[in-house]
Amino acid sequence: MTPSLIHMMYFPWDEHQQLKANDEDFDHGDFDAMRAYAPDFEVRLWTYTRTRDFCRQHYPEIWQGLETCSRPVMMVDVLRWLCVYHFGGIYWQLNTTPLRAMSAYLPSPGKDVRLFTEFVLTPDQCQSMTAEPIRNGQPEESTRVLIQVFSAQPKALFVRKTIDFLLDRVRSHTPKKDYDILYITGNAAVSTAYDRFGKNDSSVELMDLPESKRMIKWHYRGSWRREAPAPSGLSATPPPPNKPRLDRLPFLGAAIYRFLRRHPHELMLAKRDAEHPRTSFLHHLVPLFDRLGIHTVFEAPCGLVPALPPGITYTGGDPNRAVVTTNQPHASRHVRFRQVNLLYSRFPQVDLFLCPDFLEWLSFAEGLRVLTHILVAKPRYLALTGCPLLRTAWDTALGDYRPINLRLVRLDLPEPRITLTLAAPGNRRSDQTLMVWKRPGNNWSFPGFE
């Protein structure tokens, strides 16, 4: 394989689904962001002209079969597989977000192809698709294969079979509605190809849905659709109406979650700690303490405390009582640990408040409450983790990790005084950074998320 290749493809079209005369007339931000995110890879942008010329030179019969497609997206659906077939590497759709380092998306040793799961249909959902006229009464496959991201060795047999299968559907079917495109060249077609050619091929690996979601955030923008997509049966349950909650009262909430029951943050962190060992972030900042005049530090959630310079007073607070218990043997005159709730506990005024790898596990609303509560204590410096190369922000539920670019969720904080690139663990994006802000004047300007 040429493991250093990432292929990105975009053919811009207008509101009438016709290709634009200028094939560079689209936002190149996702391409530029990928080049910055994956500096060890060669990132190739396949425009209409580049792809046409390549295809005419090496696969003229394929181009002849595609140039009459009624919708440009059908050409892109097939040609993405062709570029990966010829060169090997990773195909990455422009409006898709990596959640790990790009090397994680290559096929495993001994494998030729790596695929990902988009979603899994129930038996009833599979059967309901027989109502689509183009399916002629055939149910859909239960596993939908993601076509926004995949990778392969050059000339992988499964990829060639998939290309031939898609071309056969292009020749024998004409789309009359949006779903027909999914059936002819899109994810429904590739799912059929996987069931026929890949499921029993030991050289093909398919990542299951939970792992696919941990690795990739795919976004549906629907620019090729002419009609509203059919319900997938995967819509979220609407939230219950707001009701007054006694545990939202600061003093009462603190008492409830300290003495009567465990707070959801504690339960979430206990589950997270069982799956992922704690990572220390403080040691990145220790060399800067003299320059910044830092003498008192509060870290929550806290990790394993590194060696601290003389004269530093450190408090490690954590919602997970088990972590506090584990750290207690390391306590001393200047190092102490306490169980805290980041929504209710009272924090001392310190030189540095470090809250690493925590907002990423909270919804925006919860993150806003936590940060507001921290800033009430008026620390001189605030340190948070984030991913500055992210171009998209999306909300999450408690305990469901997603990276954050703090510039996208608009905290109205000043530019960070210090930005340190971290050696992120294998289950994180490679642009994870530790950012430090200095309090402007006596207060923080902090209207909240948008």
N, C-alpha and C positions, 0 to 999 in steps of 0.2 A: 504494500500500500504506500501511497504518498500521504503519510499521516498529517502533513502540514497544510492540507488543503481544506478550506471551507468554501462552499459554493452558495451564493445568494443570487436570486433571480427575481426580476420584476419587469413586466411589460406594462407600461402605463396605458390606460384606456380612458375614454371619455364617458359621459353619462349615457351615450347610446351604445356602449359596449364595443366601440371601434377603437383600434389602436391609434394613439396620438402620433403625429408626424415626427415629433421630437421624442425619441425613446429615452432621453435623460430627464424628461419633465416629471420628476417626482422627488419626494423628500429623501435625500440620501443619508439622513441622520442615523438610521438603524445600521446602515453599512459602515459609516464612519465609527459608530460606537463599537461594532464588532471588531473592527481593526484595532481599536484601542484596547478592547477587552482581551483579545487573543493575539498579542504581538508575536508569539512564536509560530503562528499559522500564516499562511498566505491566503488572504480572503479575496475571492474572485467574484466580481459583480457581473452577472450575465444579463445584459440588456437584449432587446430584440435583435438589434443588428449583430452583436457579437455572437449570439446563439445561432442566428440564421446562417452566418458565414461559417461557423464551426460545423453546423449540421450539414450544410451543402457540401462541404469539403469531405467529411468523413462518413456521413450517413444520409446521402441524398434521397434515398427511398423513404426514410422516415420523415424528412422535411416535406417531401411531396405529399405524404399522407396527412400532414398536419396543417399545411398552409391554407387549406380550405375550411378549417374548423370555424364554426359559426360564432364561437366565443373565445376570446384570447386566453381566458383562464384555462381552457382545455389544453392549449398548447403548452402553457407553463406546467400543468399537471404532468404531462408526459416528458417534457424536456428536462425537468429537474432530475428524473431518473436516468436520463441519457448522459448528462454531464457526470454524475457520480459513477455510472457504469464505465465511462471511458477513462476518467482520471482517478477514480477512487476518492475517498475523503468523506466529509460531512456535508449534507445539504441542510441549510438553515434558512427558514422563511424569515423575511425581514421583520415582521411585526411579532416575533416570538422572542421570549426572554430566557436565556440560560440561567439556571440556578446553581450550576457547578462550573468548575473549570472545563474548558472545551475538550480537553483530552478524555474526559469521562464519557464522551458521546461516541467514541470510536468503538468498533467491534472488539470484543474480548479476545484474548489470545486463542488461536485455534478456530475462530469464527470469521466468516466472510461478510456477514451482514448483521447490523443491529437495527431493530425496529422498536417503536414505542406504541403504547396503547392510548388511544384517544378517549374511549369510554366503552363500557360493556353494557349491552342491551339485555333486558330480561327476555324470557321466552315469549311473553305477550307482545313486547315491543318488536321482536324479530318477526312474529307472525303478522303484526299490524302492517308491516311494510309490504305485504303481498297486495295491498290495495293500490300501490303505485303501479300504474299501467305498464311502465317499462319493465317491471320485474316479472310480468306474466305469471303471477301467482306464486312466485318463489319467495320464501322468507329470507330475511337478511341474516348475514352471519352475526353471531353474538358479540364477537370482538371486533371493534372498529380500530383499524390501524391508523396511527397518526401519519399524515403525509407532510406536515410542516417540518419535521426533523427526522432524519435517518442517516445511516452511514454504511459504507461498504468498501471492500477491496475492489481494485480495478477488475473489470470483466467478471464480476460475480454472477454466477449462473441464475440465481433467483432474480436479480435485478433485470437481466436480459429477458427472462420469462415474463416478468411483470410488464416490461415495455411492450413486448409482443402482444400480451393480453390486452393492454390498453389500446394499442393500435387496432386490434381486431374489433374492439367495441366502437372505436371511432368510425371504422369503415361500415359497421353494420347498424349503427343507431344514430338518430338525429335528435338532439335535445328539444323538448317542447316545454319544459318547466325546469325550475332550479334543481329539483332532486335528480333529474335525469343526468345532470352534469356529474353529480356525486357517483351515480351508477356507471357512467361511461368512463370517466378518467379520474374521479376524485377518490375520497377515502372509502366509499362503499365498494368501488371497483378494486382498490388495492387490498381491501379486506378479503374479497373473494380470491384474489391472486394468492394471498398468504395462505388461505385455507387449502388451496389446490397445490401450491408449489412450495410453500415455506414451512408449514406446520410440522411436516415430517422430515424436513431437511436439517440435519444436524449442524450445518454450517450457518444456519439462520437463527438468531436469538431475538426474542420478543420480550421487552421489558413489560412487566405487568402494570396495571393502572396505578396502584399506589406509588411504585417506584418512578413511573413516568411523571407523575405529578410532583414528586420530590425533585425531579431533575429539570423540568421544563414548565414554563408558564406560557400557554398558548392563548392568543386573543382572537376573538371572532369579530371582524369588522364588516364582513358582508359586502365588500365593494363590487363583487361580481353578481350579486343577487338582484333579481328583478321583482321578487316576491318575498313576503315574510317567511322565514324558515318555519317548518312544521315543529310543533312542540316535541321536545325530546324526552319528556317525562323526567327530566333531571332538574327542574326548577326548584329553587329554594323555598322552604316554607316561610310565609310572611311572618315577621316578628309579632309577638303578642303586643297588645296596646300597653303603653307605659302606665305603670302603677306606682304609687309611693312605696318606697322600700325603706324599712327601718335601718337596714345595714348601710344605707347611704349616708346616714348621720355619722359624722366623723368619730365622735367618742363612743357611740353605741356600736358602730361597725367594728371599731378596733377591739372592743371588749368581746363582741360575738365571735370574731375570728381568732381571737387569742385564746379564749377559754371554752367556747362551746363547739365550734366546728372549724374545719380547715377551709381557708379561703381558696377559691378557684385558682388563683395564681400559685399558691403553694402546691395544689394538686397537679397543676400543669408542669411546674418545675420539677416535681418529684418524678413525673413520668419522663420528662425530657432528660433528667440526670441519669435515669435508668438506661436510656438508649444512647446518650452521647456524653462522654466524659467532659467535665468542666474545662474550659480553656482560660488561661490566665491572660489578662489584658494589661494589668497594672505595670508589669515590668517594662512595657514599651515607654511608659511615661517617667519612670524613676530617673533616668538620666537628665530629664528636663527640670527636676524639682528646684535646683539651685537657681537656674535662670529665671524661672517663673515665680520664685519666692513661695513655694508650696511647703507648708509645715504640717497641715492637717488634711487628712483624706478620709472620705466616706465612700465606700464602694458597695453598690447594691444593684443586682445580685452580686455576691462576692465569689471569687474563685480561690485558688490556692495562693496564699500571700507570698510574694518573692522576698528576698532579702531587702530590707529597707535601710536607707542611710540613717545615721544617728540624728536624733532630734525630730523624727517624723512620728506623728501620732496617727494611727490607722484604726478605723472602725469598719469591719466587714458586716454588712447587714444582708440577711437573706430571708425570703419568704419560706424557704424549705428548711424546716427545723433540723432535718437530718444533716444538712450541710453545716449548720451552725454547730451541731454536736461533734461532727467530724473535725471541725477546725479548732474547737476549744483547747485541745492540748498544745496548740501553737500560740495561745494567748500569752501576753506578758504585760508589763507595766504600760507600754505604749501601743500594744496591739490587742484589740478586743473584738469580740464577735457578739452579735445579737440577732434575734429573730425579729424581722420587720415586715410590715405590709406597706408596699409603696403607695398605697392609696390613703392610709390612715396614720401611719407612724409619724411621730415628730422627729425631724432631723435637726442636728446642730448646724450652726453656720460654720462652714469649713472653707479651706482654700480650694479644694478640688472635690467635686462630686462626680464619681464615675458610675455610669449606668450602662454596662456593656451587654450586647446580645440579649436584650429584653424587649424593647419596643417591637422587634421583628416578630415576636410571638403574640402580640396584642392587636386588637382591632384599632383603627384610628381613634375611635372615641375613647377607648381605654388608655391608649398611649397619650392622648391629650390630658386626661385626668392625672396620669402618673407624672408627666412632665410638669404640669401646673403645680402639683403638690411638692415636687422636688424644688422648684424655683421659689416657692414660698420661703425656703430656708436661706435664700440669697447666697449661694456659693460664689466664690470669686471666679472659679472656672467650672465649666460643665463639660464632661467628656461622654460622647455617645459613639456607637458604631453605626456604619452605613455603607452603602455601595454607590459611589458617585457616578459610575458609568451606566447605571440603570436609566432607561428612558421612559419607563411606565411605572405608575403607582397603582396598586390595587389593594382593596381592603381584605381582611382575613378574620377568621374566628379565633377565639382564644386557644392557643396551643397549636395552631396550624401555621408553621413557619413561612414567612415570606421576607425577602430582603427589602430594604427601604433605601431610597435616595432621599435624604432629608431636604434637599433642595426642591424636590417635586411636591412634597406635602406641605410646603410653605409654612414654616414656623416663625417667619419674620425674625429669625436670629441673625446677627451679623455674620459676615464670612468667618469661618473658623480660623482661629489664630494659628492652629497647628493641625496638619493632616498627616497621619502616619499610615502607610500601607502595611497590612498585616499578612502574615503567612497563614492564610485561611485554611481550616481543615478540609478534608476531601469532600465533605458534605455541604460546603458553602461556595459561594461565588468567589472567584479569584481576585476581585477588586475590593474585598472587604477592607475598610479603613477605620481608623480610630481618629475622631475629630474632636478638637478642644476649642471651646468658645470662652472668651473672657466677658464677664458681666459688664455691660456698658453703663457707667455711672453707678447709681445705687439700685437700679431695677433692671429687670429683663423685659423687653418688649415681646409679648407672646400672646397674640390673639387666637392662635390655634390652627388646626388643620383646615384645609379647604379641599 
